Amino acid sequence: MDGVRLKTLEILDLIKAAGIIGYTWDLERDIVDWRGPLNLLLSPEAPFKSGSSYHNFLSPHNFYKRVQALTHLKSITNEYQCAYMLTLPNYKSCPVLDEGEVFFDRDGQPYKLQGTLTFLEDDFLGQIDQNHSGYDTSTGLPEKELMLETLSCFIDRAIINHQGGAYIALTIDHLEYVVCHFGLQATQTVIQKVGEALRGTIRFDDFIGRSNGCGFGLILKDCDHWGLVRAYQRIAHAIQELKIYEEDHLIEVSVSMGGVVFPREGFTPAKIMTKAERYLFESQESNDLRTAYVLPQASSYFKRSYKSRQGTLRHTDKQALQA
């Protein structure tokens, strides 16, 4: 055995070795109970219990493939089956087979999914259609690969101009329930309306993209810690103002957010996104808005530095300073 070096197993090798992963998805709480080590492999540094934490590993295209399966159930059994691509923490893609059943109560309301994930070999890659355009077909927004490139440019510009920026990861909560209860069209409407609301909270030279199946990413130019808190408040207000109806039934929309101020030494674009997503999923567990620097209890009373230039503030921020 002298001179023989053991090859380090990658994440995908470990996942495949685990075999089939079972799950139970509580739609009311949007909590997923994984029967297997998937949480330790896919999300070792962040909570992996909420439905949006799983949607985070699906591109918009693969998310919609799953939605179509959940809205075209087999008669009587309410079973679904679909194959799609899952994005791993190292941004590599892996084909999976998702099989399960949707459970409804006596009133016809969905309350649980029970199913399994089978990680397929790479031979299935060619059999699963993918979107290679880099843009979400539903909203027209850039997807994660283009967002990483754009964030890299924002970081370089921030370093050159000695001005900070911020990245916000945002997910729509309880979207799986919307899928199972209201269907594909209503799900697309919710995502589109949230996207439109977010556009109204950013400046013309900020950036917004579809980071995953249920989420968005916002890159804010010339933004400090105080500006990040104010951005949270603008977004929360914009979402509260949304009124989305499906057959005269109001769909209540809530979001979770996590943010990071950049540049920070050693933080690549991918690490910034991952950090913001980690704070997002931690906020879902504690019901707090988390950032890299701002404490959870930070609010509108968080004072902006006297050195900040008011000329770069939004109109609503100036009003807050004058109040």
C-alpha positions in Angstrom: 0.0 0.0 0.0 3.1 2.2 0.1 2.8 5.2 -2.3 -1.0 4.8 -2.7 -3.0 8.0 -1.9 -6.7 7.8 -1.0 -8.9 10.0 -3.1 -11.0 12.4 -1.1 -14.7 11.8 -1.5 -16.7 14.8 -2.9 -20.1 15.8 -1.6 -21.9 14.1 -4.5 -20.1 10.8 -3.8 -21.2 10.9 -0.1 -24.8 11.7 -1.1 -25.0 8.9 -3.6 -23.5 6.5 -1.0 -26.3 7.4 1.3 -28.8 6.0 -1.2 -32.4 7.1 -1.3 -33.3 10.0 1.0 -36.8 10.2 2.5 -38.6 13.3 3.5 -41.8 14.6 5.1 -42.8 18.2 4.2 -45.1 19.9 6.7 -46.8 22.5 4.4 -48.4 24.4 7.3 -45.1 25.1 9.0 -43.0 24.7 5.8 -40.7 22.4 7.7 -38.9 19.4 6.0 -38.0 16.4 8.0 -35.1 14.6 6.2 -34.6 11.0 6.9 -30.9 10.8 6.1 -27.8 12.9 6.2 -28.8 15.2 3.4 -28.9 18.3 5.6 -25.2 17.7 6.7 -24.1 17.3 3.1 -26.0 20.0 1.2 -26.0 22.6 3.9 -23.3 21.9 6.6 -23.0 25.6 7.7 -26.7 26.7 7.6 -30.1 25.4 8.8 -31.7 23.0 6.3 -35.2 22.6 7.7 -37.4 25.1 5.9 -38.9 24.5 2.5 -37.1 27.6 1.1 -33.8 26.1 2.2 -34.4 23.2 -0.2 -35.8 25.5 -3.0 -32.5 27.4 -2.6 -30.8 24.4 -4.4 -33.2 24.6 -7.3 -32.8 27.0 -10.3 -36.0 28.7 -11.4 -36.2 26.3 -14.3 -35.9 23.2 -12.1 -38.3 24.7 -9.5 -41.0 25.0 -12.2 -40.4 21.4 -13.3 -41.2 20.4 -9.8 -44.2 22.7 -9.6 -45.6 21.2 -12.7 -45.4 17.7 -11.2 -47.0 18.8 -7.9 -49.9 20.4 -9.9 -50.5 17.4 -12.1 -51.0 14.6 -9.6 -52.1 11.1 -10.4 -55.8 10.6 -9.8 -56.9 8.9 -6.6 -53.3 8.4 -5.2 -52.2 12.1 -5.5 -48.7 10.9 -6.3 -46.1 12.9 -8.2 -42.8 12.0 -9.9 -40.3 14.3 -11.6 -36.6 14.4 -12.5 -34.7 17.7 -12.2 -31.3 19.1 -11.5 -30.2 19.9 -8.0 -27.4 22.5 -7.5 -24.8 21.4 -4.9 -22.9 23.8 -2.6 -20.0 23.8 -5.0 -22.3 24.9 -7.8 -22.1 21.6 -9.6 -25.4 20.1 -10.8 -26.7 16.6 -9.9 -29.8 14.9 -11.4 -32.4 13.7 -8.9 -35.6 11.7 -9.1 -38.2 13.2 -6.8 -41.2 10.9 -6.0 -43.9 11.3 -3.4 -47.5 11.9 -2.5 -49.5 15.0 -1.5 -51.9 14.5 1.5 -55.1 16.5 1.8 -57.4 17.0 4.8 -61.2 16.6 4.7 -61.7 20.1 3.4 -59.4 19.5 0.5 -56.5 21.5 1.9 -53.0 20.1 1.3 -51.1 19.7 4.6 -48.2 17.3 3.9 -45.8 15.9 1.3 -44.2 12.5 1.8 -41.6 11.3 -0.6 -38.0 10.3 -1.5 -35.1 11.8 -3.4 -32.9 9.4 -5.4 -29.6 10.9 -6.7 -29.0 9.7 -10.2 -25.8 9.0 -12.1 -24.4 11.6 -14.5 -25.7 9.4 -17.4 -29.1 11.0 -16.9 -27.8 14.6 -17.4 -28.6 14.5 -21.1 -32.2 13.3 -20.4 -33.1 16.3 -18.3 -33.8 19.5 -20.2 -32.2 22.6 -18.8 -32.3 26.4 -19.3 -28.9 27.6 -20.5 -29.9 31.2 -21.3 -28.9 32.5 -17.9 -32.3 34.3 -17.4 -35.5 33.2 -15.7 -38.2 32.7 -18.4 -41.0 33.8 -16.0 -39.6 37.1 -14.7 -36.9 37.8 -17.3 -34.4 38.4 -14.5 -30.8 37.1 -14.5 -30.2 33.8 -12.7 -27.4 32.9 -10.2 -24.5 32.5 -12.6 -25.0 36.0 -14.0 -25.6 37.3 -10.5 -22.2 36.0 -9.4 -20.5 37.9 -12.3 -22.4 41.1 -11.6 -21.6 40.9 -7.8 -17.9 40.4 -8.7 -18.0 43.7 -10.7 -19.8 45.5 -7.9 -17.1 44.3 -5.4 -14.3 45.5 -7.7 -16.0 48.9 -8.1 -16.5 49.2 -4.4 -12.8 48.6 -3.8 -11.7 51.1 -6.4 -14.2 53.8 -5.3 -13.7 53.1 -1.6 -17.5 52.7 -1.2 -19.2 49.7 0.3 -22.2 47.7 -1.1 -24.6 45.1 0.2 -26.1 41.8 -1.0 -29.5 40.7 0.2 -30.8 37.2 -0.2 -34.6 36.9 -0.1 -37.0 34.0 -0.3 -40.8 33.8 -0.5 -42.0 31.8 2.5 -44.4 28.9 2.4 -44.3 28.8 -1.4 -44.7 25.0 -1.4 -48.2 25.4 0.1 -49.1 28.0 -2.6 -48.0 25.4 -5.2 -50.1 22.6 -3.8 -53.2 24.7 -2.9 -53.4 27.3 -5.7 -51.4 25.7 -8.6 -48.8 26.8 -11.2 -50.4 30.0 -12.4 -50.9 31.4 -8.9 -47.4 30.5 -8.0 -46.0 32.3 -11.0 -48.2 35.3 -10.2 -46.8 35.5 -6.6 -43.2 35.3 -7.8 -43.8 38.0 -10.5 -45.6 40.3 -8.1 -42.9 40.0 -5.5 -40.3 40.7 -8.2 -42.1 43.8 -9.3 -42.4 45.0 -5.7 -38.7 44.5 -5.2 -37.9 46.5 -8.3 -39.7 49.4 -6.7 -37.4 49.3 -3.6 -34.1 49.6 -5.4 -32.3 52.4 -7.3 -31.8 52.4 -11.1 -28.1 51.3 -10.6 -28.8 48.6 -8.1 -29.3 45.0 -9.3 -31.9 42.3 -8.9 -31.9 38.6 -10.0 -33.6 35.3 -9.5 -31.2 33.4 -7.2 -33.2 30.2 -6.8 -36.7 28.7 -7.2 -38.3 30.8 -4.5 -35.9 33.6 -4.0 -34.3 36.7 -5.3 -30.9 38.4 -4.8 -30.4 42.2 -4.6 -27.1 43.9 -5.0 -27.1 47.4 -3.6 -24.5 49.9 -4.7 -23.0 52.4 -2.2 -24.7 50.9 0.8 -23.5 50.7 4.4 -24.9 48.9 7.4 -27.5 51.6 8.1 -28.5 51.4 4.4 -28.9 47.7 4.7 -31.4 48.0 7.6 -33.3 50.7 5.7 -33.4 48.3 2.6 -34.9 45.6 4.9 -37.6 48.0 6.0 -38.5 49.2 2.4 -38.8 45.6 1.2 -40.9 44.5 4.2 -43.3 47.4 3.6 -43.5 46.7 -0.1 -44.4 43.1 0.5 -47.0 44.0 3.1 -48.7 46.2 0.6 -49.1 43.3 -1.9 -52.6 42.1 -2.5 -52.7 38.9 -4.6 -56.0 37.1 -5.1 -56.8 33.7 -6.5 -60.5 33.1 -7.1 -61.4 35.8 -4.6 -59.0 34.2 -2.0 -56.2 36.5 -0.7 -52.8 34.8 -0.9 -50.8 36.1 2.1 -47.2 36.7 1.1 -44.3 36.8 3.5 -40.5 36.8 2.9 -37.3 36.1 4.8 -34.1 38.0 4.3 -30.4 37.9 5.1 -27.8 40.4 4.1 -24.0 41.0 4.0 -22.1 44.3 3.5 -19.1 44.2 1.2 -16.2 44.3 0.5 -14.7 42.1 3.2 -11.3 40.6 3.1 -11.3 37.0 1.7 -15.0 37.2 0.7 -15.6 36.0 -2.9 -19.0 36.7 -4.6 -20.0 33.0 -3.9 -19.0 33.3 -0.2 -21.0 36.6 0.1 -24.1 34.9 -1.3 -23.7 31.8 0.9 -23.2 34.0 4.0 -26.4 36.0 3.2 -28.3 32.8 2.6 -27.1 31.4 5.9 -28.3 34.5 7.8 -31.6 34.2 5.9 -32.2 30.6 7.1 -31.1 31.5 10.6 -33.6 34.3 10.6 -36.4 31.8 9.7 -35.5 29.9 12.9 -35.4 32.9 15.1 -37.8 35.3 13.3 -35.1 38.0 13.2 -33.5 39.8 10.3 -29.8 38.9 10.3 -26.9 40.6 8.7 -23.1 40.2 9.0 -22.8 43.2 11.2 -26.2 44.6 12.3 -27.7 43.0 15.4 -31.2 41.4 15.0 -32.8 44.2 17.1 -31.5 46.9 14.7 -34.4 49.1 13.6 -35.1 52.5 12.1 -33.4 54.0 15.1 -30.0 52.6 13.9 -28.1 55.8 13.4 -26.3 56.5 10.1 -22.7 57.7 10.4 -22.3 61.5 10.2 -19.6 60.9 7.6 -22.1 59.4 5.1 -22.9 61.5 2.1 -26.6 62.4 1.9 -26.4 62.9 -1.9 -26.3 59.1 -2.3 -29.4 58.4 -0.2 -32.9 57.5 -1.5 -35.6 60.1 -1.1 -37.3 58.0 1.6 -34.0 57.7 3.6 -33.6 61.5 3.6 -37.1 61.8 5.0 -36.2 59.4 7.8 -33.1 61.4 8.7 -35.2 64.7 8.8 -37.9 63.1 11.0 
